[in-house]
């Protein structure tokens, strides 16, 4: 990476980061690389106890936490630039947004316009149910403002995310002949899945927006036997709207399990911040200054905003370059013009937070 105090090679930094594989739980090399880069700017930077890459900038003004994540889902997407687009696993979700955080902070600092303190946190395990990095950061900081690094598009700002509940299902029974009267173990799992679908459909009646609906997904099914017993396992994911408590939902779903064992994981409620905050207003002004027409989003997925938003209680949004429809796909790529526009927007936002 070159930094001659006039030009920040943000594309080179992102491309280098994309070349370091960092699936959830294996982020160490990426974190160390980012710490080295941030230290080269004269920033205080370190890998914290959760494996997060942390950079601290500024000594006065309100604390702004820029919380991204540096882990990715599995799957190698060859890193390359084609037709102004940078391809690679994590280009959109979410190394691109975090590098945009770094580049924007450096740009505002070099321009002498940074009048706040910034904590840049490249979190670990966001793509896992544990959200290890965000849970650790939640207890270490008390920011005045927070921006979550997730793809929104350069001219859009995300205000909220749905909640989540994962169900790990297991059912086992004595082996039965396929011509016998005893239903096969997988049939029990199918009955449970159908009961979950019915429960969600009843909740969703009259609710037209996806953000307001309880959405189930069947993520994994496996079955087998040893001649004496048969078993079936499945993982069911649920995206929760506002007002649905994960613990209460888990109790309800337990009544549908029959003789199966259910294990719940990754529970977090939905979270939505208001659009009438100084932070949201700063993004609106900055996007307009770059020639965009700003808009607000509510996402049907889940992000680290769900972890830190309720705890910190400060103005919070999610922002970052990229098309979220490319998340986790073999075609994941980031338009470099959009990347640069997002950096300009972020730098302007940071300059206005005092």
C-alpha positions in Angstrom: 0.0 0.0 0.0 1.3 3.5 -0.9 0.5 6.6 1.1 2.3 9.8 0.0 -0.2 12.0 1.9 -1.9 12.8 -1.4 -3.2 9.5 -2.6 -4.5 6.5 -0.6 -4.3 3.3 -2.5 -7.5 1.9 -1.1 -8.0 -0.5 -4.0 -4.6 -2.0 -3.4 -5.4 -2.5 0.3 -8.7 -4.2 -0.4 -7.2 -6.4 -3.1 -4.4 -7.5 -0.7 -6.9 -8.2 2.0 -9.1 -10.3 -0.3 -6.1 -12.4 -1.1 -5.9 -13.5 2.6 -8.5 -16.2 3.2 -10.4 -15.5 6.5 -13.4 -17.8 6.9 -15.1 -17.5 10.3 -12.7 -18.7 13.0 -9.6 -18.3 10.8 -9.2 -14.5 10.7 -5.7 -14.2 12.4 -3.7 -13.5 9.2 -6.2 -10.9 7.9 -6.3 -9.2 11.3 -2.5 -9.0 11.6 -2.3 -7.6 8.0 -4.8 -4.9 8.8 -3.1 -4.0 12.1 0.2 -3.6 10.2 -1.4 -1.3 7.7 -3.1 0.9 10.3 0.1 1.2 12.3 1.9 2.4 9.2 -0.4 5.5 9.4 0.8 6.2 12.9 -2.4 4.9 14.4 -2.6 2.8 17.6 -3.5 -0.6 16.3 -3.7 -4.1 17.8 -5.4 -7.5 17.7 -7.7 -7.7 20.7 -8.7 -10.6 22.9 -11.4 -11.7 20.4 -9.1 -11.6 17.4 -10.5 -8.3 16.1 -8.3 -5.9 14.2 -8.6 -2.6 16.0 -7.3 0.8 15.1 -7.6 3.9 17.3 -7.4 7.4 15.8 -7.8 10.9 17.3 -7.6 12.2 20.9 -10.5 14.6 21.2 -14.2 14.7 20.4 -17.0 12.1 20.5 -16.1 8.5 20.1 -17.2 7.0 16.8 -17.1 3.2 16.4 -16.7 1.9 12.8 -17.6 -1.8 13.3 -17.1 -4.0 10.3 -16.2 -7.7 10.0 -13.2 -9.4 8.4 -14.5 -13.0 8.4 -16.2 -14.5 5.3 -18.2 -17.5 4.4 -16.3 -20.4 2.9 -15.6 -20.6 -0.8 -12.7 -19.1 -2.8 -13.6 -16.5 -5.5 -10.5 -15.8 -7.6 -9.3 -12.3 -6.8 -9.1 -10.1 -10.0 -10.1 -6.8 -11.4 -12.3 -7.0 -14.5 -14.1 -4.1 -16.1 -13.7 -1.9 -13.1 -15.0 -4.5 -10.7 -12.9 -6.2 -8.0 -13.8 -9.8 -7.5 -13.0 -11.9 -4.4 -14.6 -13.5 -1.4 -15.5 -10.7 1.0 -15.3 -7.9 -1.6 -18.9 -7.0 -0.7 -19.5 -8.9 2.6 -17.7 -7.3 4.3 -14.0 -6.6 3.7 -14.9 -3.9 1.2 -17.0 -1.8 3.7 -14.3 -2.2 6.3 -11.5 -1.0 4.0 -13.7 1.9 3.1 -13.8 2.7 6.8 -10.0 2.7 7.0 -9.6 4.8 3.8 -12.3 7.3 4.8 -10.8 7.8 8.3 -7.3 8.3 6.8 -8.7 10.8 4.2 -10.4 12.8 6.8 -7.3 12.8 9.0 -5.0 13.9 6.3 -7.3 16.7 5.3 -7.3 18.0 8.9 -11.1 17.5 9.2 -11.2 14.7 11.8 -12.6 16.2 15.0 -13.8 13.0 16.6 -12.1 9.9 18.0 -12.5 6.8 15.8 -12.3 3.2 16.8 -12.1 1.0 13.8 -13.0 -2.6 14.6 -12.6 -5.4 12.1 -14.7 -8.1 13.9 -14.4 -11.8 13.9 -17.0 -14.5 13.5 -19.9 -12.3 12.2 -20.8 -14.9 9.7 -21.0 -17.5 12.5 -23.8 -17.7 15.0 -21.4 -16.7 17.8 -20.7 -13.1 16.5 -17.6 -13.4 18.8 -16.0 -10.1 17.8 -19.1 -7.9 18.2 -20.0 -9.5 21.5 -16.5 -8.7 22.8 -16.5 -5.1 21.4 -19.9 -4.5 22.9 -18.5 -4.6 26.4 -15.3 -2.6 25.6 -16.7 0.7 24.1 -19.3 3.3 24.8 -19.5 5.3 21.6 -21.5 8.4 20.8 -22.0 7.1 17.2 -21.7 3.8 15.5 -21.5 2.8 11.8 -21.7 -1.0 11.0 -19.8 -2.0 7.9 -22.3 -3.9 5.7 -23.1 -3.4 2.0 -26.0 -1.0 1.5 -24.9 0.6 -1.8 -23.1 4.0 -1.7 -26.3 6.0 -1.7 -28.3 4.0 0.8 -28.2 3.7 4.6 -29.5 0.7 6.5 -31.4 1.4 9.7 -32.3 -2.1 10.9 -32.0 -5.8 10.6 -34.2 -8.7 11.5 -33.5 -11.0 14.4 -32.4 -14.6 14.2 -32.9 -18.0 15.8 -31.3 -21.3 14.7 -32.8 -24.6 15.6 -30.7 -27.8 15.5 -33.1 -30.7 15.4 -32.3 -34.4 16.1 -34.7 -37.4 16.2 -33.8 -41.0 16.8 -35.9 -44.1 16.9 -35.5 -47.9 16.7 -34.8 -49.1 13.2 -38.0 -49.9 11.2 -38.7 -51.8 8.0 -39.7 -49.5 5.2 -42.8 -51.6 4.6 -43.8 -51.4 8.3 -46.3 -49.2 10.1 -43.8 -47.1 12.0 -43.0 -43.8 10.1 -39.4 -43.4 9.1 -37.3 -41.0 11.1 -37.0 -38.4 8.3 -40.8 -38.3 8.2 -40.8 -37.0 11.7 -38.5 -34.2 10.7 -40.7 -33.3 7.8 -43.7 -33.1 10.1 -41.8 -30.7 12.4 -40.7 -28.5 9.4 -44.3 -28.4 8.2 -45.4 -27.4 11.7 -42.8 -24.6 11.7 -44.1 -23.4 8.3 -47.7 -23.4 9.5 -46.7 -21.4 12.6 -44.9 -18.8 10.6 -47.7 -18.5 8.0 -50.2 -17.9 10.8 -48.0 -15.1 12.2 -47.4 -13.6 8.8 -51.1 -13.3 7.9 -51.8 -9.6 7.2 -48.2 -8.6 7.2 -47.1 -7.7 3.7 -43.5 -6.4 4.3 -40.8 -9.0 4.5 -39.2 -7.0 7.4 -42.4 -7.6 9.4 -42.6 -11.4 8.7 -41.4 -14.5 10.5 -39.4 -16.3 7.8 -38.2 -19.9 8.1 -35.5 -21.6 6.1 -34.5 -25.3 6.0 -30.7 -25.1 6.0 -29.5 -28.7 6.4 -30.9 -32.2 6.5 -29.0 -35.5 7.2 -30.2 -39.0 8.1 -28.8 -42.4 8.7 -28.9 -45.5 10.8 -26.8 -48.5 12.0 -29.3 -51.3 11.6 -30.6 -50.9 15.2 -31.6 -47.3 15.2 -32.4 -44.6 12.7 -31.8 -40.9 13.1 -32.4 -37.6 11.3 -30.8 -34.2 11.9 -31.8 -30.8 10.5 -31.0 -27.2 11.0 -33.8 -24.6 10.7 -33.2 -20.9 10.5 -35.7 -18.3 11.5 -35.5 -14.5 10.7 -37.4 -12.7 13.3 -39.4 -9.4 12.9 -39.6 -6.8 15.6 -41.7 -7.8 18.6 -40.8 -11.5 18.4 -38.7 -12.6 21.4 -36.3 -15.4 20.5 -36.7 -17.2 23.9 -40.5 -17.1 23.7 -40.4 -18.4 20.2 -38.0 -21.2 21.2 -40.5 -22.3 23.9 -43.3 -22.3 21.3 -41.4 -24.3 18.8 -40.4 -26.8 21.4 -44.0 -27.9 21.7 -43.9 -28.8 18.0 -40.9 -31.2 18.3 -42.7 -34.4 19.3 -40.0 -36.7 20.6 -37.1 -34.9 19.0 -34.4 -33.0 20.7 -34.0 -29.3 19.8 -30.9 -27.2 20.5 -31.2 -23.4 19.9 -28.3 -21.2 18.8 -27.6 -17.6 17.6 -30.6 -16.0 19.2 -30.9 -12.3 18.8 -33.9 -10.0 18.5 -34.5 -7.6 15.6 -33.2 -4.1 15.9 -34.0 -0.9 14.1 -32.6 2.6 14.8 -34.4 5.8 14.0 -33.7 7.9 10.9 -34.0 11.2 12.8 -30.5 11.3 14.3 -27.4 13.5 13.7 -25.7 10.4 12.2 -28.4 9.6 9.7 -28.7 13.3 8.8 -24.9 13.4 8.2 -25.2 10.5 5.8 -28.0 12.2 3.9 -26.0 15.3 3.4 -22.9 13.5 2.4 -24.6 11.3 -0.1 -26.3 14.4 -1.7 -22.9 16.1 -1.8 -21.7 13.2 -4.0 -24.6 13.6 -6.3 -26.7 10.8 -4.9 -30.4 10.5 -3.8 -30.2 9.0 -0.3 -32.6 6.3 0.8 -33.0 4.1 3.9 -33.1 0.3 4.0 -34.4 -2.3 6.4 -32.7 -5.7 5.8 -34.1 -9.1 6.2 -30.8 -10.6 7.3 -29.0 -10.1 10.6 -25.8 -8.2 11.4 -23.6 -7.1 14.3 -26.0 -4.1 14.7 -28.3 -6.6 16.4 -25.5 -7.3 19.0 -24.3 -3.8 19.8 -27.3 -1.6 18.9 -29.4 -2.4 22.0 -26.4 -2.2 24.3 -24.9 1.0 23.2 -28.1 3.0 22.7 -26.4 5.5 20.5 -27.3 6.7 16.9 -26.4 3.8 14.7 -26.6 2.9 11.0 -25.1 0.3 8.7 -23.3 1.5 5.6 -20.9 0.3 3.0 -20.4 -0.1 -0.8 -21.6 -3.1 -2.6 -24.7 -5.0 -3.7 -25.9 -7.2 -0.9 -27.5 -9.6 -3.5 -23.9 -10.7 -4.2 -23.2 -11.7 -0.6 -22.0 -15.3 -0.3 -22.2 -15.9 -4.1 -19.5 -17.2 -6.5 -19.8 -13.9 -8.4 -19.1 -11.7 -5.4 -17.5 -8.4 -6.6 -17.4 -4.7 -5.8 -17.7 -1.9 -8.3 -14.7 0.3 -7.8 -16.4 3.5 -8.7 -19.0 2.8 -6.0 -16.2 1.9 -3.6 -14.6 5.3 -4.1 -17.9 7.1 -3.8 -18.6 5.4 -0.5 -15.2 6.4 0.9 -15.9 10.0 0.0 -19.3 9.8 1.7 -17.8 8.3 4.8 -15.0 10.8 5.0 -17.5 13.6 4.8 -19.7 12.0 7.6 -16.6 11.7 9.9 -15.7 15.3 9.3 -19.1 16.4 10.4 -19.3 14.4 13.7 -18.2 16.7 16.5 
